[in-house]
Amino acid sequence: MYIISIDVGTTNTKVCLYQLPEFQLAEVVKFATPQVVKGTETDLDAEQLWGNILKALQKLSDAVEDVQQIKQITVSSFGQAVVLQDSEEKVIPPTIAWFDPRTKAEAQEAKEVIGEERLYEVAGINSHSNHSLTKLLWLKRHENTAFKRMHIWTCMSGFIASRLTGVFATDWSLASRTMLFNITKKVWDNKFIETFELDIETFPHVVESGARIANIKESVSEKTGLPKNVTVSIAGHDHMAGSISTGLQKKTEILNSTGTTEGLLLIADKPNLSSGFRKFLISNGCYVMESTYSIYGSMPTAGQSFSWISKIFNKDITEIGRLCGEIYQKYTSDFRSMVEAIQVFIPHLRGSGPPIRSTSSKVMIYGLTDQSTDNDILFSMVAGLCFELKQLKGVYEQYLDSEINRIKVIGPAVKNPLWLQLKADILQAEIIAFEEEEAVAKGAAMLSARKQGLVDTFQEAEVKTYTPKEERVKILQDFYQNSYLPVYNLKNHLEGKDD
């Protein structure tokens, strides 16, 4: 028995075939998520993405001896991006990438019109240019002819699901990233929709994460060779779906999901909608499992930092990985000499995350000399990513009244021992690395299989544990307090972002 899991990521899309009940990855088709970049603006090519997925489904169908054993397709993706379709179900461009900053004015407008407190009270999130409402307002203002042609809009997972089934839907975890969803009632907020003169008829249905939406269309079956009785579900926001593969426990553990961005996810029984929590721009949302909520904060750059430094060093990304391996060996054997050469590296390549979120924040490096090497800079960058995450973890511990000493990691970081050990030493926590090749896709498959009754128990995943070492913890904490934070505060002052 098999299930296909489609994970649409910011950088790459993966179409994975899992064999049940062990969820063994039998086959994967991976390709770059199609983007159209013009200066600072990035659009997604939804039609090309669908074409590539259709070819991948055909390939996976051909790979299975008995195609009738493929029972489900589930889709997960990044949040916030919206795909407009006309009455003939054709994509109306542009599909603005979630991280595209062109919608800053619309984010400010939403904040002023609704009010920060009211928005957070209902939607559980702050107004930000990443979120779906700002994309809709920008398109209405700047692409009005296209906007008027719109028959329906969906999030990216919903777009793929609509092409598979003909049903326009989104799940509650992705709806939570729109600024238009009441997270406690799990419905679209009609007052917000009316305030911005949007049409509720163009909104997708909200469905349960992982639950069956419909079977695949006959035309999809004919093109791919998949059985007509294959069911389709939306597993939801990628970070949330991926957490299922780790068995993340409520309140006591945090998921560190790494990719182009990096986030910390905590599962709770209820959202934290306090004014104190709101000022840090931490997002509340509906989790992919019933009666639970997600507390989620993200850093705009993580894997992106490695791509950037690969370009700056004029080295292949695999070479950057090899250098990290060398640095890791030295870090564990000659820690003191490594720390002597460390710089303050604040990696705000695409803005900053909590505690002071800003799309205009810039990178700052302090401490370079004519003796600094590529390895010194790379080590400092990886440490900087961890110091950024440390600040976010501190907000969680303070406002959620908990001491988090166990963090589960998925994504590219699990292949980088330097990054993982620095996380352990800087975050002062046990790091559990889930060595899954495609953790998000697997988590989505597990969620869908459970929700639709294909399985009821899961095998434990293979993990590797990194523990903090007292000597390193103390020295890095001193560096954080006496060097990193002062430079961080100075940078905020220079950028006009003092508390």
N, C-alpha and C positions, 0 to 999 in steps of 0.2 A: 504494500500500500504506500502511496506517495502523496506529497503535498508540494505545490510550487509556491515559493515566497518571493515576491518582487519587492526589492528595497531600492527606492529612488533616493539617492544621496545627492548632496550638493556637487560633489566632484565626480563620483561614479555611480552607475546604476548596476545592481546585481540581480539576476534572475536565477534563483537557486531551486534545485530539486532535492527534496529530503525524503529519505525512506523511513517509514514508521515501523515499529514503535520507538526505535532508538534515535530518530532524527539524525541519521547519518547523511552527510552531504554527499549525494551521489553524482551531481553534476552542477556546474555553475557557468553562466554566461555573463561576462562583465564588459561594460563599455562606458565611455565617458558620457556623463549627462550633457546633452547638447546645449551649449550656451552661445549667445551672440553678445559679444562684448564691444561696447563703444565708449571709450574713455572710462569714466567712472560708472557708467550704466551697464547693467547686465540683464539681459532677457533670457528666458528659457525657450527652447524650441520644442513645444509640447507635441506637435505632429511628428517630428522626427523621433522624439523619444518613444512615442507609441509605435511607430514603425519598427524601431529597433527591438522593442519588447515583443512585438508580434513575431518577429524572426526568431527571437530567443525561445519563445514558447513552442514554436514549431521544432526547433532543434531539440528541446527537452522531450517533447512528445516522441520524436524519432529515437531518442536514447533509451526509451523504456520498452521492454519486450512485449508486455501486455499493457497497452495504454489505458485499458479500463481500470487499472490499479491507481491511476491518478485521480484523486477524489476532490481536491480543493485547490484554489488559488487565493492567496491573501496578499494584500498590498500595504506596505508602510512607506513613509516618505518624510522628508523635512516638512516643517510647518510653514504657515503664513502665505506662501505664494498662491495666487488665485489664477485659475484658467477660465477664460470666458469662452462660451460656445454659443453659436447662433441656433436658429430654429431647425436647421438641418444638421446640427451636431458637429459643425465645423469650428475649429479653434479660431478665435478672433485675437490676433496679436495686438499689443505685446503682452507676454506673460512675464511680469517683472519678478526677478529673483528676490527671494526673501530678504537678502542682505543688502539689496540695492538702496542707496541713501537718498534717492531723488524724491522720496515721499516725506521728507522731514517737515515741510510746511504743513502737510495734511495731519501729521502726528501732533503738531502744535495746535492746529485747529481743533482736533478731536479733544485734546486736553482742555482747551478753553471752553468749548461748547458744552461738554458733558460735566467737566470738573473732575479733578484727579481722584478725590475721595469717592465720588459716586461710581466712577468707572471701576475702581479697584473693588468696591463693595459688591458690584454686580458681576463683572467679568473676571475679577481676580488678577488682573494684570494692569500695568501702567501703559500709557500711550507711548508708542514707539514706532519708528518708521518701518520696522520689520513686519509689523502685524498687518493682517489682511485688510482691515477697514481702510488703512491709509492707501493701500494699492487701489481699492475700489474708488476712493475719492479722487485720487490722482488721475485715474483713467477717465472718470466722469468729467473732470476739469480739462484735461489735456488731450484726450482721445475721445471726445464726446460722440462723434459719428460712430466709432466702433462700439462705444459703451451703449448707445441706443440700439444697436443691432443685437445686443446680448439677450439671449433667451434664458440662460442659466449660467451660474458660475459654480466652480467647485475648487477645493484644495487639490494638490497634485495627486494624492492617493485617490481621491474621488474621481478625478479625470480618468485615470487608468481604469478604475472600477466601472465607470460609465461606458468606456469603450468595450469593456469585457461583457457587460450585462445590459446596457441601455438604461440603467437606473442611475439617477443623479443623487449622490449621497456623500456624507462625510461622517466620520465617527466623532464621538464626544471629545476625544483628546485633541484632535486637530481643530474642531470647532472652538475649543478653549483658547486657541491662538489667534482668533480673529478680532477680538475686542467687541464682538457683537453677540456673545453667547452668555447666558446666565448660567454660571457653573453650578449653582446650588439647585436650581430647578431643572437643569439640563435641557433648556429650550432656547431658541433664538429670542433675543430681547426686542420685542416689538417697539418699545419706546425709543431705543437707540436707532433702530432701523428707520422709524418715522422721522426722527430728529435730523438724520442726514439724507432724507428724501430718497431712500433706497426702496426697492420693490421686493417684498417678502416672497413674491412668486418666483423670483430669480434665485432664491436661496435653495441649496440642496437639503434633502431630508437628513436628519441626524439619526444615526444608527449606533447600535451597540458595537463596541470594538471587538473584532474577531467573529462576530455573529454572521450567519449567512444573509447576504443581501438578495441574491438570485443566482440562477445557473448562468453559465456563459451563453452568449447569443449563438444562434445557429451559424451565422456567418463566421464567427471566431472559431467555432468547432471545425468548420470546413477548411479554413485557412491554416489551422495549426495541427489538425488531426486529433485534438483533444476530445474526449467524450462529451456529449451534450449535457450529461448530468453532473459535470464538475461545478461545484459551488464557488462563489466568490465572496470574499469578505474584505473589510478595511481594518487592518490591525492597528493603524493609527500613527501617531507621531513617532518617528524612528527611535528617539531616546527611550520613550516609554515602552514601546514594543520590545526593544532590545533587553530591557530589564527582566523580562520574563525568563530569558535564558539563564539568568543568574540566581533565580529563586530569591530575589531581593525581599528582605523582611521589613515590615513597617517599623518606623521610628528609630530602630537601633542601627540600621545600616544605610549607607549612601551608595548610589551608583554613580561612578565617574565614567561617563560616556565620552569617548574620544573619537574625533574625526576631523573634518575641516574646522569645526568648532569643538568646544569642550564644555561639558555641563556636569552639574551635580544634581542628582535627583533623589528626593526623599519621599516616601509614601506615607501618607497620613490619613487619619479617619475623617478629618475635616480641614478645610483651607484655613490659612492664617491671613485674615483680612484686616489686621490691625494697622493703624497709621504708622506705628514704629517700623513694621515690616515693609510697608509700602514704600518708604523713602529709599530703600535699597533696591527697588525695582526687581524684586524677586517675583516670579510668576507662579500663581496658583492655577490649577486646572483639574479637569476630570481625568483620573487615571484610567488605564485600559481595563482594569478589573472593577467590578461593581462595588458601589458604596465606599470607594476610596478616592483620595485626591493626590495630586502630584504637587510637590513643592520643588520648583525648578529654577535654577540660576545658571546662566551660561556665559562663557568667555567667547568673544567673536573669533578669536584665533587660537588654534592649537596645531593641528596638522598643517594648517596654512603657513605657520611659522617655519616649518621644515621645508616646505616648497619655496618659500621666500629666501631662506638662507642658502638653499641649493642654488638658486639663481644668482644671488649676490656672490657666492664663492665660486660660481661657474663650475659646479660639480654636480654629477648625477645624483638623484635622490638616493640611489643605492649606496653611493659613496658616502653620503651623509650618514646613512645607517651604519656603515662600517666604522666611520669615525666615532660615532656614539658608542659602539662596542669597545673601541680602544680606550675612550675616555672612561667608560664604566670600569674597565680593568684597573685603570690608574686610580679612579675614585675609591674603589674598595681596598686598594693596596697602599696608596699614598695620599690619603685624603687631605692632609694638611697642606701639601704643596699645591693641590688643586684649589683649595679655598684662598690661598694667597694670591692667586691670579684671577679670582672671580670678579666680575663687574656687575654693577646694577643694570640689569637689562629688563626694561618694562615693555612687554611685547604687544603694544596696542597697534597692531598693523591694520586692523579694521575697526578701530574704536576700542572702548573698554567695557568690561562687564562690571557687576556689582563689586564693591559697594558704591562706586560712583560710575554709573553707566553713561557713556557718551559716544555717539557715532563719530565725533570730530576729534577724539583723543588721539594723540600721536605717540610713536615709539620714542623712548628715551634710553640712551646708553651712557653710563657714567663709569669711568675708571679705566678706559683704554690708555695704553702707553705704547711707545715704539717697540716694546718687547712683547706685546700681546700677539697671540697666535690665533689661527683659525679655530683650533681646539678650545682655546680660552673663551672665544666669543660664542662658539656652539654650546659649550658647557653652561655659560652664563645665560644663554637664551632658554635652555631647558629648565634651568633653575628658576628663571623669571616666570615661566609658565606655571611652575609649582607655587611660587610665592603669590601669584595672582589667585590661584585656587585656594591658597591658605586664607586669604582675606574673605573669600566667599564662605568657606567652611566656618570661619569665625562668626559670621553673621548668623548662620544656621544654629550654631551652638548657643549663641546669646539669646536669640529670639524664639527658638523652639525648645529652650530649656533642656538641652541634651548634650551629652559628651560623646562625640562620634569618634570611635577609635577603630572602626572597621569599614574599609572602602572597597567596593567591588569595581573592577575596571574592565571595560570592553572597548574594542576598537583598535586602531593602529598602535596605540601605546603598549599593548601587551607584547609586541615584538621588540620593544626597546627597553632593555633592562636598566639603562641609565635613567631614563624618564621615570620608570617604576620605583627604583630605589630612592631617587630624589623625592618622589611623592611621599614615600614612607618616612623619610628623614625630615622633610620640611613640614608635611602635614601632621607628623607625629601620630601616625596611624598604621595599622596593619593593612597592607595592600594585597588584595586577592585578585590576581590577573586571570581572567577567563580566556584560555587559549583557543577560542573559537575562531574559525576562519571568517565567518560571517555571522557575528553575534546578533545583529539586528534582524536579519532575515530568519535566523533560527528562532529567536524569541517570538517573532510574528507567527511563524509556523506553529510553534507550541501553543500560543494563545488561541489561534484559530482551530487547531485540532482539539483542544480541550473544550472550547466553547461549543463546538459542533459534534462532540461526543465520539471522536475517533480514538482518543486516549484519555486516561484519567490520572496517570502517574508518569513522572519523568525520571530518567536516570540522572545521577549526579554528574556534573561536568568536570572535565579535567582543569585543574587550576594550579597556579604557582604563586607562592606567598612570599612577600617581601616585608621584612620587619624593620622598624627603626632601630638604629644603634645609638646608644646614649651619648657617646662622644660627639658624633656627627650632629645629632639633634641640638645639642647645646651650642655648638659653634655656629650652625646655620641659623638658629634662633637669634643669637647675638647679631649676626649679619643682617637679619631681617629687621630687628629693632633699631639698630644703630646706623645702618646704611640704606637698606631698601626703602623703609617707610619714610625717612627724611627726604630722599630723592623723589619718591612717589608724591609726597605732599607738596614739594617744591614744584613738580610738574603740574599738579592740579592748580596751584596758585598761578603759574605762568599761563595756563590755559583758561583761567577764570572759573575754575570749578571747585573752589574751596567750599567746605561744608558751611 
